[in-house]
Amino acid sequence: KGNALEGLTFVLTGTLPTYTRDQAKEIIESMGGKVSSSVSKKTSYVLAGEDAGSKLTKAQTLGIPILDEEAFQQMLA
């Protein structure tokens, strides 16, 4: 699928409308990105769905860009 996400690290949080977390992880990894379980300064983006919790709060505190599923899909296009 290409390497559109190469060098980027994503953290998934909450429930996404159309993807399971496993599906989103597979998409990210297939395009060269990485998925981490925790938010840090090295996180490129947080992909946040419904009922996102402490990871979303930490991302906001650290100033990490937060994507919803629609914005994530636009990155893939």
SULZIQUI-V411558 format. One line per field, one symbol per residue. phi: phi as a letter, one per 20 degrees, with the letter a starting at -180 (. if undefined). psi: psi as a letter, one per 20 degrees, with the letter a starting at -180 (. if undefined). A space follows every 10 residues. Layout:
phi=???
psi=???
This chain:
phi=.ncfdgnddd cdbmdefcde ffffffffff dnecddeceb fefebdeddf lfdfffffff femegddeff fffffff
psi=jalhjpiqpq ppqaoqgiqr hggggggghi jirqpqiqpr hipgqpopbq kqchhggggg hikpppqrhg hghhhh.
